[in-house]
Amino acid sequence: MKIPFKDILFVVLQFLLFIAFSFEIDSMAIIFPEVLFWFGVVIFVIGAFITITAALQLNFNLSPFPSPLPGSNLIENGVYKFIRHPIYTGLILSFFGFAIISDSGYRILITAVLFLLFYFKTIYEEKRLIEKFPRYLEYKSRSGRFFPWS
């Protein structure tokens, strides 16, 4: 199976943002109040839970690339009943929570850029999913992109 260039580009950009997130720029530190530290912990844990749950529910359909795998199935149950891209949701929440925990304005910025990347990645991904699964349009009408209400 030949992987489309756009798929590779999205994954490379995502990977680069993950690497960038692992660094810190001290001059962009933000000292949050302690209550926000605990808010960050809760958001981080919720995000990690969503990511792990969604990945397990995808099972053999899981791929880092936006194009669906040959022989894959459209998953519409579990967390996917409410959210079309819960792994992205979980990653964004986890990254945002960790940025708050670590008092990092830089990591908040990287998380915002990652959110934008995921937004555009989902536009491309959903075009590919509609091609493979004609009922995806109906599924899309009853579920949110990143959150049930979105």
N, CA, C and O of each residue as an XYZ file, in Angstrom:
600
protein
N       0.843     -1.186      0.000
C       0.000      0.000      0.000
C       0.884      1.242      0.000
O       1.755      1.393      0.856
N       0.657      2.119     -0.953
C       1.398      3.370     -1.027
C       0.716      4.407     -0.149
O      -0.489      4.632     -0.258
N       1.498      5.037      0.723
C       0.959      6.047      1.628
C       0.992      7.399      0.920
O       2.048      7.818      0.445
N      -0.158      8.091      0.841
C      -0.194      9.398      0.174
C       0.742     10.407      0.855
O       0.930     10.375      2.071
N       1.318     11.295      0.053
C       2.250     12.302      0.556
C       1.628     13.141      1.663
O       2.279     13.421      2.670
N       0.371     13.543      1.484
C      -0.305     14.375      2.490
C      -0.395     13.655      3.839
O      -0.263     14.286      4.888
N      -0.616     12.351      3.816
C      -0.642     11.566      5.050
C       0.701     11.660      5.765
O       0.765     11.892      6.972
N       1.765     11.476      4.998
C       3.116     11.521      5.565
C       3.401     12.916      6.114
O       3.967     13.051      7.198
N       3.014     13.947      5.377
C       3.248     15.318      5.810
C       2.561     15.607      7.142
O       3.175     16.173      8.046
N       1.290     15.221      7.268
C       0.569     15.443      8.527
C       1.259     14.722      9.685
O       1.405     15.296     10.764
N       1.673     13.504      9.484
C       2.301     12.728     10.559
C       3.661     13.319     10.927
O       3.999     13.392     12.109
N       4.438     13.738      9.944
C       5.749     14.349     10.225
C       5.566     15.646     11.017
O       6.272     15.874     11.999
N       4.621     16.497     10.596
C       4.372     17.744     11.327
C       3.916     17.462     12.763
O       4.347     18.129     13.704
N       3.060     16.488     12.912
C       2.577     16.099     14.240
C       3.748     15.628     15.095
O       3.876     16.041     16.248
N       4.595     14.778     14.551
C       5.756     14.260     15.264
C       6.700     15.401     15.666
O       7.225     15.409     16.779
N       6.914     16.364     14.757
C       7.777     17.506     15.069
C       7.205     18.352     16.204
O       7.949     18.851     17.048
N       5.883     18.511     16.222
C       5.252     19.244     17.323
C       5.372     18.476     18.637
O       5.549     19.082     19.694
N       5.277     17.153     18.579
C       5.476     16.348     19.784
C       6.892     16.548     20.328
O       7.088     16.675     21.537
N       7.868     16.573     19.432
C       9.260     16.799     19.846
C       9.413     18.208     20.422
O      10.025     18.390     21.474
N       8.856     19.200     19.730
C       8.946     20.584     20.207
C       8.334     20.729     21.595
O       8.827     21.500     22.419
N       7.267     19.991     21.851
C       6.584     20.054     23.148
C       7.490     19.569     24.275
O       7.339     19.997     25.420
N       8.427     18.684     23.962
C       9.288     18.122     25.004
C      10.342     19.122     25.487
O      11.003     18.889     26.498
N      10.497     20.229     24.769
C      11.441     21.262     25.179
C      10.716     22.344     25.972
O       9.488     22.357     26.067
N      11.493     23.229     26.525
C      10.931     24.341     27.293
C      11.718     25.599     26.972
O      12.929     25.548     26.756
N      11.024     26.725     26.944
C      11.671     28.029     26.801
C      11.375     28.784     28.092
O      10.251     29.226     28.327
N      12.400     28.923     28.919
C      12.218     29.506     30.253
C      11.621     30.910     30.217
O      10.868     31.292     31.113
N      11.955     31.668     29.190
C      11.436     33.034     29.113
C       9.928     33.070     28.840
O       9.307     34.128     28.941
N       9.343     31.932     28.497
C       7.904     31.874     28.254
C       7.152     31.208     29.411
O       5.995     30.812     29.273
N       7.829     31.096     30.542
C       7.190     30.488     31.720
C       6.069     31.388     32.230
O       6.172     32.614     32.209
N       5.019     30.760     32.680
C       3.879     31.452     33.297
C       3.662     30.784     34.649
O       3.523     29.564     34.726
N       3.635     31.566     35.696
C       3.394     30.993     37.018
C       1.883     31.029     37.273
O       1.311     32.073     37.585
N       1.262     29.864     37.131
C      -0.173     29.758     37.345
C      -0.474     29.606     38.835
O       0.358     29.086     39.578
N      -1.640     30.048     39.281
C      -2.040     29.796     40.669
C      -2.146     28.285     40.925
O      -2.371     27.507     39.998
N      -1.983     27.885     42.173
C      -1.980     26.464     42.517
C      -3.270     25.756     42.094
O      -3.232     24.589     41.705
N      -4.397     26.443     42.165
C      -5.656     25.818     41.763
C      -5.607     25.412     40.290
O      -6.211     24.410     39.908
N      -4.905     26.169     39.470
C      -4.780     25.805     38.062
C      -3.868     24.597     37.877
O      -4.027     23.839     36.921
N      -2.924     24.418     38.778
C      -2.092     23.212     38.727
C      -2.993     21.979     38.808
O      -2.851     21.047     38.017
N      -3.914     21.979     39.763
C      -4.807     20.820     39.939
C      -5.798     20.701     38.794
O      -6.177     19.593     38.416
N      -6.222     21.828     38.239
C      -7.046     21.807     37.035
C      -6.263     21.148     35.897
O      -6.810     20.333     35.155
N      -4.995     21.500     35.763
C      -4.133     20.904     34.742
C      -3.989     19.402     34.922
O      -3.991     18.650     33.947
N      -3.865     18.966     36.168
C      -3.753     17.528     36.451
C      -5.018     16.807     36.001
O      -4.945     15.758     35.361
N      -6.175     17.367     36.335
C      -7.454     16.751     35.958
C      -7.588     16.695     34.434
O      -7.970     15.664     33.881
N      -7.276     17.791     33.763
C      -7.374     17.837     32.289
C      -6.407     16.836     31.667
O      -6.760     16.144     30.712
N      -5.195     16.756     32.199
C      -4.204     15.807     31.696
C      -4.709     14.369     31.830
O      -4.612     13.589     30.883
N      -5.246     14.018     32.997
C      -5.728     12.647     33.242
C      -6.925     12.328     32.353
O      -7.003     11.238     31.787
N      -7.852     13.265     32.228
C      -9.015     13.047     31.351
C      -8.540     12.832     29.913
O      -9.015     11.925     29.229
N      -7.613     13.656     29.461
C      -7.079     13.523     28.107
C      -6.403     12.184     27.881
O      -6.602     11.543     26.850
N      -5.595     11.763     28.859
C      -4.911     10.465     28.741
C      -5.925      9.330     28.696
O      -5.773      8.390     27.915
N      -6.952      9.413     29.527
C      -7.991      8.382     29.549
C      -8.714      8.301     28.206
O      -8.938      7.211     27.680
N      -9.079      9.464     27.654
C      -9.771      9.495     26.355
C      -8.878      8.907     25.265
O      -9.335      8.106     24.450
N      -7.603      9.303     25.252
C      -6.670      8.809     24.234
C      -6.536      7.297     24.289
O      -6.640      6.625     23.263
N      -6.308      6.763     25.471
C      -6.112      5.316     25.631
C      -7.390      4.563     25.288
O      -7.352      3.555     24.583
N      -8.513      5.048     25.783
C      -9.798      4.395     25.510
C     -10.083      4.368     24.008
O     -10.471      3.334     23.463
N      -9.890      5.504     23.345
C     -10.170      5.592     21.907
C      -9.229      4.691     21.108
O      -9.658      4.037     20.158
N      -7.961      4.655     21.485
C      -7.000      3.803     20.771
C      -7.376      2.328     20.924
O      -7.299      1.560     19.965
N      -7.779      1.942     22.125
C      -8.193      0.550     22.343
C      -9.458      0.219     21.557
O      -9.597     -0.891     21.043
N     -10.378      1.174     21.461
C     -11.614      0.924     20.716
C     -11.364      0.829     19.211
O     -12.078      0.116     18.505
N     -10.360      1.538     18.725
C     -10.024      1.416     17.298
C      -9.399      0.067     16.983
O      -9.599     -0.487     15.902
N      -8.631     -0.461     17.952
C      -8.019     -1.778     17.816
C      -7.173     -1.848     16.540
O      -6.237     -1.062     16.398
N      -7.466     -2.746     15.624
C      -6.659     -2.942     14.416
C      -6.879     -1.854     13.362
O      -6.189     -1.834     12.343
N      -7.830     -0.953     13.597
C      -8.076      0.162     12.683
C      -7.150      1.346     12.972
O      -7.142      2.326     12.227
N      -6.377      1.257     14.046
C      -5.513      2.358     14.478
C      -4.335      2.545     13.532
O      -3.639      1.593     13.180
N      -4.130      3.790     13.133
C      -3.012      4.148     12.264
C      -2.651      5.604     12.524
O      -3.540      6.410     12.800
N      -1.377      5.962     12.444
C      -1.030      7.374     12.610
C      -1.437      8.215     11.396
O      -1.510      9.442     11.473
N      -1.698      7.544     10.286
C      -2.014      8.252      9.046
C      -3.504      8.545      8.952
O      -4.323      7.751      9.417
N      -3.867      9.691      8.347
C      -5.280     10.052      8.251
C      -6.107      9.193      7.304
O      -7.320      9.092      7.483
N      -5.501      8.580      6.319
C      -6.263      7.725      5.402
C      -6.594      6.408      6.096
O      -5.741      5.824      6.765
N      -7.848      5.932      5.935
C      -8.213      4.658      6.567
C      -7.409      3.493      5.985
O      -7.078      3.479      4.799
N      -7.111      2.540      6.826
C      -6.374      1.351      6.403
C      -7.243      0.476      5.497
O      -8.465      0.462      5.642
N      -6.623     -0.251      4.566
C      -7.401     -1.216      3.779
C      -8.029     -2.252      4.726
O      -7.375     -2.740      5.647
N      -9.266     -2.569      4.491
C      -9.951     -3.558      5.325
C     -10.415     -3.028      6.665
O     -10.900     -3.794      7.498
N     -10.273     -1.709      6.891
C     -10.696     -1.152      8.173
C     -12.205     -0.990      8.222
O     -12.890     -1.024      7.200
N     -12.704     -0.811      9.438
C     -14.131     -0.627      9.675
C     -14.368      0.763     10.251
O     -13.488      1.341     10.890
N     -15.562      1.288     10.019
C     -15.949      2.557     10.627
C     -16.432      2.257     12.047
O     -17.394      1.514     12.238
N     -15.766      2.830     13.023
C     -16.122      2.628     14.438
C     -17.065      3.754     14.845
O     -16.729      4.933     14.735
N     -18.250      3.372     15.318
C     -19.266      4.357     15.687
C     -19.792      4.128     17.097
O     -20.812      4.705     17.475
N     -19.119      3.303     17.871
C     -19.588      3.033     19.233
C     -18.527      3.455     20.238
O     -17.457      3.934     19.862
N     -18.830      3.273     21.512
C     -17.918      3.709     22.558
C     -17.795      5.227     22.524
O     -18.783      5.929     22.308
N     -16.599      5.724     22.736
C     -16.376      7.169     22.714
C     -16.616      7.732     21.311
O     -16.939      8.910     21.161
N     -16.458      6.893     20.288
C     -16.684      7.315     18.900
C     -18.162      7.590     18.607
O     -18.484      8.193     17.583
N     -19.041      7.166     19.474
C     -20.463      7.472     19.296
C     -20.695      8.981     19.410
O     -21.596      9.529     18.775
N     -19.875      9.641     20.221
C     -20.065     11.064     20.503
C     -19.033     11.967     19.829
O     -19.323     13.118     19.503
N     -17.817     11.430     19.622
C     -16.703     12.229     19.098
C     -16.065     11.479     17.932
O     -15.747     10.296     18.053
N     -15.877     12.162     16.807
C     -15.295     11.512     15.629
C     -13.782     11.338     15.729
O     -13.228     10.415     15.133
N     -13.114     12.206     16.469
C     -11.645     12.163     16.557
C     -11.191     12.229     18.023
O     -10.483     13.158     18.412
N     -11.595     11.251     18.828
C     -11.292     11.330     20.260
C      -9.805     11.211     20.601
O      -9.381     11.722     21.638
N      -9.009     10.558     19.770
C      -7.573     10.490     20.068
C      -6.979     11.892     19.994
O      -6.178     12.268     20.849
N      -7.358     12.659     18.994
C      -6.872     14.037     18.897
C      -7.363     14.850     20.100
O      -6.608     15.637     20.671
N      -8.622     14.657     20.478
C      -9.174     15.347     21.639
C      -8.349     15.031     22.880
O      -7.949     15.930     23.620
N      -8.100     13.744     23.099
C      -7.340     13.333     24.274
C      -5.931     13.885     24.280
O      -5.428     14.307     25.321
N      -5.290     13.885     23.122
C      -3.928     14.426     23.047
C      -3.922     15.928     23.338
O      -3.064     16.410     24.078
N      -4.858     16.658     22.772
C      -4.931     18.102     23.015
C      -5.171     18.374     24.502
O      -4.514     19.234     25.088
N      -6.102     17.651     25.106
C      -6.362     17.847     26.533
C      -5.134     17.503     27.373
O      -4.788     18.240     28.296
N      -4.482     16.399     27.061
C      -3.290     15.999     27.810
C      -2.169     17.026     27.660
O      -1.532     17.406     28.643
N      -1.938     17.463     26.451
C      -0.880     18.452     26.222
C      -1.207     19.761     26.944
O      -0.335     20.367     27.567
N      -2.462     20.190     26.857
C      -2.872     21.431     27.523
C      -2.731     21.290     29.038
O      -2.206     22.182     29.705
N      -3.198     20.176     29.570
C      -3.068     19.939     31.011
C      -1.620     19.945     31.461
O      -1.286     20.542     32.484
N      -0.758     19.282     30.701
C       0.661     19.238     31.064
C       1.303     20.619     30.943
O       2.177     20.967     31.737
N       0.879     21.402     29.960
C       1.403     22.766     29.813
C       1.077     23.596     31.049
O       1.905     24.380     31.514
N      -0.129     23.422     31.577
C      -0.514     24.139     32.799
C       0.284     23.613     33.993
O       0.811     24.397     34.782
N       0.371     22.298     34.124
C       1.126     21.694     35.229
C       2.562     22.211     35.246
O       3.119     22.477     36.311
N       3.154     22.349     34.068
C       4.563     22.743     33.967
C       4.760     24.261     33.848
O       5.868     24.720     33.570
N       3.683     25.045     34.058
C       3.760     26.513     34.000
C       4.422     27.004     32.714
O       5.294     27.873     32.745
N       4.001     26.443     31.594
C       4.699     26.706     30.343
C       3.838     27.407     29.300
O       2.932     26.807     28.721
N       4.129     28.676     29.070
C       3.481     29.391     27.981
C       3.894     28.828     26.631
O       3.098     28.793     25.693
N       5.148     28.386     26.538
C       5.651     27.774     25.312
C       4.845     26.521     24.971
O       4.449     26.339     23.820
N       4.599     25.664     25.947
C       3.844     24.429     25.689
C       2.381     24.722     25.374
O       1.753     23.987     24.612
N       1.838     25.780     25.950
C       0.472     26.181     25.584
C       0.446     26.591     24.113
O      -0.490     26.255     23.387
N       1.470     27.313     23.680
C       1.578     27.716     22.274
C       1.696     26.496     21.356
O       1.021     26.427     20.329
N       2.541     25.545     21.716
C       2.694     24.318     20.910
C       1.367     23.559     20.866
O       0.998     23.017     19.824
N       0.652     23.518     21.990
C      -0.646     22.842     22.027
C      -1.638     23.521     21.089
O      -2.407     22.841     20.410
N      -1.633     24.840     21.042
C      -2.522     25.575     20.130
C      -2.183     25.253     18.674
O      -3.084     25.062     17.857
N      -0.898     25.193     18.348
C      -0.486     24.855     16.978
C      -0.886     23.411     16.663
O      -1.331     23.121     15.552
N      -0.733     22.509     17.629
C      -1.136     21.116     17.437
C      -2.646     21.025     17.204
O      -3.100     20.248     16.364
N      -3.415     21.813     17.942
C      -4.863     21.844     17.734
C      -5.185     22.259     16.296
O      -6.025     21.641     15.642
N      -4.517     23.306     15.806
C      -4.733     23.742     14.419
C      -4.351     22.648     13.429
O      -5.068     22.409     12.456
N      -3.227     21.986     13.673
C      -2.822     20.887     12.795
C      -3.891     19.795     12.795
O      -4.275     19.305     11.733
N      -4.370     19.413     13.974
C      -5.403     18.379     14.059
C      -6.685     18.823     13.362
O      -7.369     18.001     12.751
N      -7.019     20.103     13.443
C      -8.217     20.594     12.765
C      -8.099     20.368     11.250
O      -9.008     19.825     10.623
N      -6.981     20.786     10.682
C      -6.793     20.614      9.239
C      -6.600     19.150      8.856
O      -7.013     18.725      7.777
N      -5.971     18.386      9.740
C      -5.808     16.950      9.492
C      -7.166     16.264      9.446
O      -7.378     15.365      8.631
N      -8.090     16.678     10.314
C      -9.419     16.055     10.320
C     -10.219     16.404      9.072
O     -11.005     15.586      8.594
N     -10.030     17.596      8.545
C     -10.718     17.952      7.291
C     -10.284     16.987      6.185
O     -11.115     16.443      5.458
N      -8.981     16.789      6.074
C      -8.446     15.853      5.076
C      -8.886     14.419      5.386
O      -9.321     13.688      4.497
N      -8.769     14.032      6.649
C      -9.113     12.670      7.054
C     -10.582     12.362      6.765
O     -10.912     11.269      6.304
N     -11.452     13.315      7.033
C     -12.872     13.064      6.821
C     -13.216     12.934      5.335
O     -14.132     12.191      4.981
N     -12.509     13.632      4.476
C     -12.710     13.431      3.032
C     -12.367     11.990      2.656
O     -13.077     11.352      1.879
N     -11.274     11.495      3.216
C     -10.849     10.108      2.937
C     -11.853      9.105      3.522
O     -12.148      8.084      2.901
N     -12.368      9.397      4.699
C     -13.338      8.494      5.332
C     -14.662      8.457      4.570
O     -15.293      7.405      4.464
N     -15.080      9.607      4.043
C     -16.317      9.653      3.246
C     -16.156      8.820      1.979
O     -17.093      8.143      1.557
N     -14.964      8.868      1.366
C     -14.702      8.052      0.176
C     -14.814      6.561      0.490
O     -15.348      5.793     -0.310
N     -14.315      6.161      1.642
C     -14.294      4.739      1.992
C     -15.610      4.268      2.614
O     -16.054      3.145      2.374
N     -16.221      5.131      3.406
C     -17.445      4.763      4.131
C     -18.557      5.750      3.776
O     -18.632      6.815      4.390
N     -19.414      5.441      2.817
C     -20.480      6.367      2.423
C     -21.377      6.792      3.586
O     -21.926      7.894      3.567
N     -21.533      5.935      4.598
C     -22.398      6.304      5.737
C     -21.696      7.248      6.715
O     -22.278      7.646      7.723
N     -20.443      7.605      6.415
C     -19.706      8.525      7.288
C     -20.420      9.881      7.392
O     -20.387     10.507      8.452
N     -21.055     10.338      6.326
C     -21.764     11.625      6.362
C     -22.866     11.619      7.416
O     -23.046     12.598      8.140
N     -23.600     10.516      7.499
C     -24.660     10.412      8.514
C     -24.041     10.378      9.907
O     -24.540     11.033     10.823
N     -22.964      9.626     10.073
C     -22.238      9.557     11.343
C     -21.733     10.952     11.732
O     -21.827     11.347     12.894
N     -21.208     11.679     10.774
C     -20.678     13.026     10.999
C     -21.775     13.966     11.496
O     -21.513     14.848     12.313
N     -22.997     13.780     11.006
C     -24.097     14.668     11.385
C     -24.553     14.467     12.827
O     -25.212     15.340     13.391
N     -24.212     13.328     13.432
C     -24.673     13.054     14.801
C     -23.545     12.954     15.820
O     -23.768     12.512     16.947
N     -22.344     13.359     15.438
C     -21.216     13.333     16.372
C     -20.381     14.594     16.182
O     -20.396     15.207     15.115
N     -19.661     14.972     17.223
C     -18.827     16.164     17.154
C     -17.405     15.842     16.683
O     -16.935     14.712     16.814
N     -16.742     16.836     16.144
C     -15.376     16.643     15.654
C     -14.438     16.296     16.812
O     -13.817     15.233     16.804
N     -14.328     17.184     17.812
C     -13.436     16.969     18.948
C     -14.187     16.813     20.264
O     -13.687     16.199     21.206
N     -15.375     17.365     20.320
C     -16.217     17.301     21.518
C     -17.632     17.006     21.052
O     -17.976     17.328     19.915
N     -18.454     16.410     21.886
C     -19.817     16.052     21.441
C     -20.608     17.232     20.889
O     -21.461     17.043     20.022
N     -20.351     18.412     21.357
C     -21.100     19.591     20.944
C     -20.461     20.351     19.790
O     -21.011     21.356     19.339
N     -19.309     19.891     19.303
C     -18.611     20.649     18.247
C     -18.935     20.127     16.856
O     -18.430     20.655     15.865
